[in-house]
Amino acid sequence: MKNKMFLRGFCILFLSSFFVIGLSSIVYAQAKPIVLGLPSSFFQPLVKSGRIAVEMAIDEINSTGGIMVKDEKVKRPLKLVTADTRCGEPGTPVQSALMAVDKMITEEKPDALIVAPFRSEAMVATMDLIAKYKMITLQTIAQTPVLINIFKGDPEKYKYWFRATTNSTYVGTTSGMTIDAVRKQFGHDKLFIIAQDTLWARGAADATKGRLEGFGWKTVGYEPVAVGTNDFSPVLSKARSAGAQMLYVVGDMPTLPVCFKQWKSMRIPTMLFLDFAVVTSPKAWTTYGEDLDYVIVMPFPGGTAAPVKALPQSAYFHKKWQDRKYPAMDDPRVVSSAYDAVYILKDAIERAGFVPSKNPDKFASVVEATDMMGISGRIKFDKSTHNQIFDGNPKESSIIVSYQWRAGKMIPVYPDIVAEAKIELAPWMK
């Protein structure tokens, strides 16, 4: 009799447990998704790769059941919706991009935006939409300092916006400091600049010139070149005649690879720092081969283009990318930021206990307090600018890393705290 009662009790307990577990699974399966909106220009390679990075992060999180929302006592999966702003395509007016973002917000009703418009002008225009809809936004592409000025002009109005990546000030400063490391290591101090004759490229060149002259460099030549230039030998000959020791080249035109090919074939006796997105891609060696040897590049956040031993999550990110057999990135400059942005939101939702759209004002203060490790180091935001902080120590902030191409590999060479080798002179300079 006792055995029968025990068996009956055990069965009831087992079935009850099975029912609770099953009910829990049903709740997870039926939980309303947290919707992330990604409005950007899918014409651009870095946006295409950024979307893949976002989807990878979402898959990882959803494989664990989603994000625990404490106030609702349930895990909710993430869902991605997208809108093509086309702002990275030639001739697309800003207003068209703005309409695409507005349509996404009103029709898809996302809980937060990530990545955001590609072109800085479109991102600037989007700031008022973010404020109007109180839309928590982790923007990861546009680099313009104008966004900081807008935020500072009315922090209460624009508190929903965060730049979860680098900005041009950080990028320009690190470019200058990388080049100056050559002066410190080899005693070189003569700079020659080749800038594509466009506003953004000349702006970058002017900023780098001023920064390096402040470090003690002498500018021995500054040559704007027209878009479409396909022979750089005359201007490279000028650099040789001027006695230049460092060549800084900036632009994005398709013919720019001719410049570093001729730099090598002509044995121009300078180091070369190349501000050109295509050569920061891990697949660039397949395209250009040994012509890239000894070229220094800087693909913005540390670890976004290639793993850095001092940044453990960068190795995980690239291994995961390869394991999933995703296409190699054509432009990796801020792709890691797109991935990290999903985890910044996850972290904030878990700390807040609610989703961004429930109380965006309160949620903004939760994002402000972010303190977590990401691909480029420790992720924190400057409360006075809502920009992710990039400084010199990855244990204290995020970091930008410069690499030097050598025998098919991108080797981290700056800053010293994460460098895996010293900068090497091109053989014809020795």
C-alpha positions as CSV (number, residue, x, y, z in Angstrom):
1,M,0.0,0.0,0.0
2,K,2.8,2.3,1.0
3,N,4.6,1.5,-2.2
4,K,1.5,2.3,-4.3
5,M,1.0,5.7,-2.5
6,F,4.7,6.5,-3.0
7,L,4.5,5.6,-6.7
8,R,1.3,7.7,-7.1
9,G,3.0,10.7,-5.4
10,F,6.1,10.3,-7.5
11,C,4.0,10.2,-10.7
12,I,2.1,13.3,-9.6
13,L,5.3,15.2,-8.8
14,F,6.9,14.1,-12.1
15,L,3.9,15.1,-14.2
16,S,3.6,18.4,-12.3
17,S,7.3,19.2,-13.0
18,F,6.9,18.2,-16.6
19,F,3.9,20.5,-16.9
20,V,5.8,23.4,-15.3
21,I,8.8,22.9,-17.6
22,G,6.5,22.6,-20.6
23,L,4.6,25.7,-19.6
24,S,7.8,27.6,-19.2
25,S,8.9,26.6,-22.7
26,I,5.6,27.7,-24.1
27,V,6.0,31.1,-22.4
28,Y,9.5,31.5,-23.9
29,A,8.3,30.4,-27.3
30,Q,5.3,32.7,-27.3
31,A,7.1,35.7,-25.6
32,K,6.8,38.9,-27.6
33,P,10.1,39.6,-29.3
34,I,12.2,42.7,-28.6
35,V,12.4,44.5,-31.9
36,L,15.7,46.1,-33.0
37,G,15.5,48.4,-36.0
38,L,18.5,48.7,-38.4
39,P,18.0,51.6,-40.8
40,S,21.1,52.1,-42.9
41,S,22.5,52.0,-46.5
42,F,22.9,48.4,-47.6
43,F,24.7,49.6,-50.7
44,Q,27.8,50.0,-48.5
45,P,30.0,47.0,-47.8
46,L,30.5,47.9,-44.1
47,V,26.7,48.0,-43.6
48,K,26.3,44.6,-45.2
49,S,28.9,43.2,-42.9
50,G,27.5,45.1,-40.0
51,R,24.1,43.5,-40.5
52,I,25.7,40.1,-40.5
53,A,27.4,41.0,-37.2
54,V,24.1,42.1,-35.7
55,E,22.4,38.9,-36.9
56,M,25.2,36.8,-35.4
57,A,24.8,38.5,-32.0
58,I,21.0,38.0,-32.1
59,D,21.4,34.3,-33.0
60,E,23.7,33.8,-30.1
61,I,21.3,35.5,-27.6
62,N,18.2,33.8,-29.0
63,S,19.9,30.4,-28.7
64,T,19.8,30.9,-24.9
65,G,16.1,31.7,-24.9
66,G,16.5,35.5,-25.4
67,I,17.0,38.3,-22.9
68,M,15.6,38.0,-19.4
69,V,13.2,41.0,-18.7
70,K,12.9,41.0,-14.9
71,D,9.7,43.2,-14.8
72,E,7.9,40.7,-17.0
73,K,9.5,37.6,-15.5
74,V,10.1,36.2,-18.9
75,K,12.9,35.8,-21.5
76,R,12.1,37.6,-24.7
77,P,13.9,36.8,-28.0
78,L,15.3,39.5,-30.3
79,K,13.9,40.3,-33.7
80,L,15.6,42.4,-36.4
81,V,13.8,44.7,-38.8
82,T,15.7,46.7,-41.5
83,A,15.1,49.7,-43.7
84,D,17.4,50.8,-46.6
85,T,18.1,54.5,-46.2
86,R,20.2,54.5,-49.4
87,C,22.2,57.4,-48.0
88,G,25.4,55.7,-49.0
89,E,24.5,55.7,-52.7
90,P,25.6,58.7,-54.8
91,G,22.9,61.3,-55.3
92,T,20.5,60.1,-52.6
93,P,19.0,63.2,-50.8
94,V,19.1,63.3,-47.0
95,Q,15.3,63.7,-47.0
96,S,14.9,60.3,-48.6
97,A,17.0,58.7,-45.9
98,L,15.0,60.5,-43.2
99,M,11.7,59.3,-44.6
100,A,13.0,55.7,-44.5
101,V,13.9,56.0,-40.8
102,D,10.5,57.6,-40.0
103,K,8.6,54.9,-41.8
104,M,10.5,52.2,-40.0
105,I,9.8,53.8,-36.6
106,T,6.1,54.4,-37.2
107,E,5.3,51.1,-39.0
108,E,7.7,48.5,-37.4
109,K,7.6,50.1,-33.9
110,P,11.1,49.0,-32.9
111,D,12.1,49.0,-29.2
112,A,15.5,50.5,-30.1
113,L,17.6,51.4,-33.2
114,I,21.1,50.1,-33.9
115,V,23.8,51.0,-36.5
116,A,21.6,53.8,-38.0
117,P,22.2,55.8,-41.2
118,F,25.6,55.5,-42.9
119,R,26.2,59.0,-44.2
120,S,27.0,61.6,-41.5
121,E,24.6,64.1,-43.1
122,A,21.7,61.6,-42.8
123,M,22.7,60.7,-39.3
124,V,22.7,64.4,-38.3
125,A,19.2,64.8,-39.7
126,T,18.0,61.7,-37.9
127,M,18.9,63.2,-34.5
128,D,15.6,65.1,-34.4
129,L,13.6,62.0,-35.3
130,I,15.3,60.1,-32.4
131,A,14.3,62.9,-30.1
132,K,10.7,63.1,-31.4
133,Y,10.0,59.4,-30.9
134,K,12.3,59.0,-27.8
135,M,14.0,56.2,-29.6
136,I,17.0,54.7,-27.8
137,T,19.6,54.5,-30.6
138,L,23.1,52.9,-30.6
139,Q,24.6,54.5,-33.6
140,T,27.7,52.7,-34.9
141,I,28.9,54.2,-38.3
142,A,28.8,58.0,-38.7
143,Q,32.0,59.6,-37.4
144,T,31.3,63.3,-37.5
145,P,32.0,65.5,-34.4
146,V,28.8,67.5,-35.4
147,L,26.7,64.9,-33.6
148,I,28.5,65.7,-30.3
149,N,27.7,69.4,-30.8
150,I,24.1,68.6,-31.4
151,F,23.9,66.5,-28.2
152,K,25.7,69.1,-26.1
153,G,23.3,71.7,-27.5
154,D,20.4,70.0,-25.7
155,P,21.4,66.9,-23.7
156,E,17.9,66.4,-22.4
157,K,16.3,66.4,-25.9
158,Y,18.9,64.1,-27.4
159,K,19.6,61.8,-24.5
160,Y,18.2,58.8,-26.3
161,W,21.2,58.8,-28.8
162,F,24.5,57.1,-28.1
163,R,27.5,56.7,-30.4
164,A,28.6,53.1,-29.7
165,T,31.8,53.3,-31.8
166,T,34.7,55.7,-32.7
167,N,34.4,59.3,-33.8
168,S,36.7,61.2,-36.2
169,T,38.4,62.9,-33.4
170,Y,39.5,59.6,-31.8
171,V,40.4,58.3,-35.2
172,G,42.5,61.4,-36.2
173,T,44.3,61.5,-32.9
174,T,45.3,57.8,-33.1
175,S,46.4,58.2,-36.8
176,G,48.7,61.0,-35.7
177,M,50.0,59.1,-32.7
178,T,50.7,56.0,-34.8
179,I,52.7,58.0,-37.3
180,D,54.5,59.8,-34.5
181,A,55.6,56.4,-33.2
182,V,57.7,56.2,-36.3
183,R,59.4,59.5,-35.4
184,K,60.1,58.2,-31.9
185,Q,61.4,54.8,-33.1
186,F,63.4,55.9,-36.1
187,G,64.0,59.6,-35.7
188,H,62.0,60.4,-38.9
189,D,60.2,63.8,-39.0
190,K,59.5,64.7,-42.7
191,L,55.9,64.2,-43.8
192,F,54.4,64.2,-47.3
193,I,50.6,64.1,-47.7
194,I,48.6,62.9,-50.7
195,A,44.9,63.7,-50.3
196,Q,42.0,62.8,-52.6
197,D,40.6,66.2,-53.6
198,T,37.3,65.9,-51.8
199,L,36.1,67.7,-48.7
200,W,36.2,64.7,-46.3
201,A,39.7,63.6,-47.4
202,R,41.2,67.0,-47.3
203,G,39.6,67.6,-43.9
204,A,41.2,64.4,-42.6
205,A,44.6,65.4,-44.2
206,D,44.4,68.9,-42.7
207,A,43.7,67.5,-39.3
208,T,46.5,65.0,-39.4
209,K,48.9,67.6,-40.7
210,G,48.2,70.0,-37.9
211,R,48.4,67.2,-35.3
212,L,51.8,65.9,-36.6
213,E,53.3,69.4,-36.9
214,G,52.3,69.8,-33.2
215,F,54.4,66.7,-32.5
216,G,57.4,68.1,-34.3
217,W,56.9,66.8,-37.9
218,K,57.8,69.0,-40.9
219,T,55.4,68.9,-43.8
220,V,57.6,68.8,-46.9
221,G,54.7,68.4,-49.4
222,Y,50.9,68.4,-49.6
223,E,49.4,67.2,-52.9
224,P,45.6,67.1,-53.6
225,V,44.8,64.6,-56.4
226,A,41.7,64.5,-58.5
227,V,39.2,61.7,-58.1
228,G,40.0,59.1,-60.8
229,T,43.7,59.7,-60.8
230,N,45.4,56.5,-62.1
231,D,49.0,57.5,-62.2
232,F,50.6,58.6,-58.9
233,S,54.2,58.5,-60.1
234,P,54.6,62.3,-60.6
235,V,53.5,63.0,-57.0
236,L,55.5,60.1,-55.6
237,S,58.6,61.5,-57.4
238,K,57.9,64.8,-55.6
239,A,57.8,63.0,-52.3
240,R,61.2,61.4,-53.1
241,S,62.7,64.8,-54.1
242,A,61.4,66.5,-51.0
243,G,63.2,64.0,-48.8
244,A,60.0,62.7,-47.2
245,Q,60.3,59.9,-44.7
246,M,56.5,59.3,-44.0
247,L,53.8,59.3,-46.7
248,Y,50.2,59.8,-45.5
249,V,47.7,58.9,-48.2
250,V,43.9,59.4,-47.6
251,G,41.0,58.8,-49.9
252,D,38.4,56.3,-51.1
253,M,38.5,56.4,-54.9
254,P,38.8,53.0,-56.6
255,T,42.1,53.9,-58.3
256,L,43.9,54.5,-55.0
257,P,45.6,51.0,-55.0
258,V,47.7,52.3,-57.9
259,C,49.4,54.6,-55.4
260,F,50.7,52.0,-53.0
261,K,51.6,49.7,-56.0
262,Q,53.8,52.5,-57.5
263,W,55.1,53.4,-54.0
264,K,56.6,49.9,-53.9
265,S,57.6,49.5,-57.5
266,M,59.4,52.9,-57.5
267,R,61.0,52.1,-54.1
268,I,60.0,55.5,-52.7
269,P,62.1,55.8,-49.5
270,T,59.2,56.5,-47.1
271,M,57.0,54.6,-44.7
272,L,53.4,54.6,-45.9
273,F,50.3,55.2,-43.7
274,L,47.3,54.5,-45.9
275,D,43.8,55.8,-44.9
276,F,41.9,53.7,-47.3
277,A,39.1,51.3,-46.2
278,V,39.7,48.5,-48.7
279,V,43.2,47.7,-47.5
280,T,42.0,47.2,-43.9
281,S,40.1,44.1,-45.0
282,P,41.5,40.7,-44.2
283,K,40.9,39.7,-47.8
284,A,43.0,42.6,-49.2
285,W,46.1,40.5,-49.4
286,T,44.3,38.1,-51.8
287,T,43.6,41.1,-54.0
288,Y,46.8,43.1,-53.8
289,G,49.4,40.6,-52.5
290,E,52.9,41.7,-51.7
291,D,52.2,45.3,-52.8
292,L,50.7,45.7,-49.3
293,D,53.9,44.6,-47.5
294,Y,54.9,47.2,-44.8
295,V,51.9,49.4,-45.4
296,I,50.4,50.7,-42.1
297,V,46.6,50.8,-41.8
298,M,44.1,51.7,-39.0
299,P,40.6,50.1,-39.2
300,F,39.2,52.0,-36.2
301,P,38.0,50.0,-33.2
302,G,40.6,47.5,-32.1
303,G,39.9,43.9,-33.2
304,T,37.3,44.8,-35.9
305,A,39.6,43.9,-38.8
306,A,41.8,41.2,-37.3
307,P,42.2,39.6,-33.8
308,V,44.4,41.3,-31.2
309,K,45.8,39.0,-28.4
310,A,45.2,41.7,-25.8
311,L,41.5,41.9,-26.8
312,P,40.2,38.4,-26.1
313,Q,36.7,39.0,-27.4
314,S,38.2,40.0,-30.8
315,A,39.5,36.4,-31.2
316,Y,36.1,35.0,-30.3
317,F,34.3,37.4,-32.8
318,H,36.6,36.4,-35.7
319,K,36.5,32.7,-34.9
320,K,32.7,32.8,-34.7
321,W,32.6,34.6,-38.1
322,Q,34.8,32.0,-39.7
323,D,33.0,29.1,-38.1
324,R,29.7,30.3,-39.6
325,K,31.4,30.7,-43.0
326,Y,30.2,34.3,-43.4
327,P,31.8,36.2,-46.3
328,A,35.0,38.0,-45.6
329,M,34.5,41.7,-44.8
330,D,35.2,44.1,-47.7
331,D,35.2,47.0,-45.2
332,P,35.6,45.9,-41.5
333,R,36.1,49.4,-40.0
334,V,33.1,49.5,-37.6
335,V,31.6,46.0,-38.0
336,S,32.6,45.0,-34.5
337,S,30.7,48.0,-33.1
338,A,27.5,46.7,-34.7
339,Y,28.0,43.3,-32.9
340,D,28.8,45.0,-29.6
341,A,25.8,47.3,-29.8
342,V,23.4,44.3,-29.5
343,Y,25.2,43.2,-26.4
344,I,25.2,46.7,-24.9
345,L,21.4,46.7,-25.3
346,K,21.2,43.2,-23.8
347,D,23.2,44.3,-20.8
348,A,21.1,47.4,-20.3
349,I,17.8,45.5,-20.5
350,E,19.0,43.0,-17.9
351,R,20.1,45.8,-15.6
352,A,17.0,47.9,-16.2
353,G,14.5,45.1,-15.9
354,F,12.4,46.5,-18.8
355,V,12.7,47.1,-22.6
356,P,13.8,50.5,-23.9
357,S,10.4,51.5,-25.4
358,K,8.7,51.0,-22.0
359,N,10.5,53.9,-20.4
360,P,13.1,55.5,-22.8
361,D,13.9,58.3,-20.4
362,K,14.9,56.0,-17.6
363,F,16.5,53.5,-20.0
364,A,18.8,56.2,-21.4
365,S,20.3,56.6,-17.9
366,V,20.9,52.9,-17.7
367,V,22.8,52.9,-21.0
368,E,24.8,55.8,-19.7
369,A,26.0,53.6,-16.9
370,T,27.2,50.8,-19.3
371,D,30.4,49.2,-18.1
372,M,31.2,45.9,-19.9
373,M,33.9,44.2,-22.0
374,G,33.5,44.2,-25.7
375,I,35.6,43.4,-28.8
376,S,37.7,46.7,-28.6
377,G,38.1,46.6,-24.8
378,R,36.0,48.0,-21.9
379,I,32.8,49.7,-23.1
380,K,31.8,52.9,-21.2
381,F,30.1,56.1,-22.4
382,D,31.2,59.7,-21.7
383,K,28.1,61.2,-20.1
384,S,28.9,64.6,-21.4
385,T,28.9,63.5,-25.1
386,H,27.2,60.1,-25.1
387,N,30.2,58.8,-27.1
388,Q,31.9,55.5,-26.4
389,I,35.2,56.2,-24.7
390,F,38.3,55.3,-26.6
391,D,41.6,55.7,-24.7
392,G,45.0,54.0,-24.4
393,N,44.2,51.1,-22.0
394,P,41.7,48.4,-23.0
395,K,41.1,47.5,-19.4
396,E,39.8,51.0,-18.7
397,S,38.2,51.9,-22.0
398,S,37.9,50.8,-25.7
399,I,40.9,51.2,-27.9
400,I,41.8,51.9,-31.5
401,V,44.6,49.7,-33.0
402,S,46.9,50.3,-36.0
403,Y,48.3,47.3,-37.9
404,Q,51.2,46.8,-40.4
405,W,50.8,44.4,-43.3
406,R,53.5,41.8,-43.3
407,A,53.6,38.7,-45.4
408,G,49.9,38.4,-45.7
409,K,49.0,39.2,-42.1
410,M,47.8,42.4,-40.3
411,I,50.1,42.7,-37.3
412,P,49.0,45.0,-34.4
413,V,51.8,47.6,-34.0
414,Y,50.2,50.5,-32.1
415,P,49.6,51.4,-29.3
416,D,52.4,49.6,-27.4
417,I,50.0,48.2,-24.8
418,V,48.4,45.9,-27.4
419,A,51.2,45.8,-30.0
420,E,52.4,42.3,-31.1
421,A,55.5,43.6,-32.9
422,K,57.4,46.8,-33.5
423,I,56.9,48.8,-36.7
424,E,59.3,47.7,-39.4
425,L,60.9,49.9,-42.1
426,A,60.3,48.8,-45.7
427,P,63.5,47.0,-46.8
428,W,64.5,49.7,-49.4
429,M,64.6,52.2,-46.5
430,K,67.2,50.3,-44.5
